Amino acid sequence: MAHRLISTPLHPTDFRNEMLTVERIAKTKGISIEVQKLIHKKLVTKALNDTTTHPRTSPTKKWVRIPFLVNISFKLARILKLHNLTPAFYTLNSL
């Protein structure tokens, strides 16, 4: 909800009303959250991402499924890590 609130252009009065609605919904659901702090943090992050060349969010991990073959797997894992890929090993043996 906070993302929608930030990304939708609203008049300041409408923004405040929408923020109060989000607070009311969170309270009804039993969620204790400081909506104003959350929105402020998201606005600052958005502003920094828009003004810098490097995004402030961390990149997601990319996984590669490879069979576990002792020495070969470890060497391949090192090479994959150089390319920001995380190996996920599996065994060739099954029950």
N, C-alpha and C positions, 0 to 999 in steps of 0.2 A: 504494500500500500504506500509505503514511503517513496518508493521509486516512481509510482504513478503521480503522487503528489508533487514531486520535484520536477518531473518531466512535462507535466501539463501546465501550459501558461495560464495563470489565474490572477485575477485582481487580488490585491492584498487582503481585502475583506473575505473573499471567497477562499483564499488560501488558509486564513485563520479558521474559518468555519470547517473546512475539510480536515484540518489538523485536529480540531476538537472532535470531529467525528471519528477519526482514527484512534484518538485517545479513549473515546467512549467505547468503541468496539473492543479495544485491547482490555479495558477494564471489565467489560461484560464477559469476555472469554477467560478472565482470571490471569491475564498476562501483565506482569508489572514491568513496564518499559517507559523510559523517559522519551517521549516522541519528539519533543523539541531538540534534545541532544542528538537523537538519531538523525533527524532531518538536517541539523546543522552540520554534522559529520559528513553526511552524504553530499551536501552542497559544497563543502570545502573540498572533498575528494573530487567531485565533478569539476570544480573550478581549476584545481591543480592538473587534472588530466587534460583539460581543454587548453591549458597554457604551457604545458611542457611537452617535450617530444617523447619522453619515456612514460608509459602509463604507470600509475602508482599501485595498481593491483598486481598480485603475483601471478605468473603464468601457470596455467594448469599443467599437470603432469601428463605426459603421453606415455602409455604403456605398450610394451611389445611382448607378446607371448612367444617364448622360445623353449624348446626342450632342454632339460638338464643333462648335459654331457660332460660333467666334471671340468677338466681343464679348458676345453673349447668354450663352454658356457661362460666361465669367468673372464676369458679374454674378450669374448664377444660383448659381455656386459660392460667392460671398460670402454670399448669403442662406442657402444650405444649411449653411455652416459656423456661422452664428449659431444654428442648431438642432441642433448636434452631429452633422451628417451630412457624410460625406466624398464628394465627387463622384469618379466614375470615368468618364472621357471615352472615347468610342469614335468612330471615323470613320464617316461615311455612305458613303464610297467603298469599294468592294471590288474585288479583282482579278478 
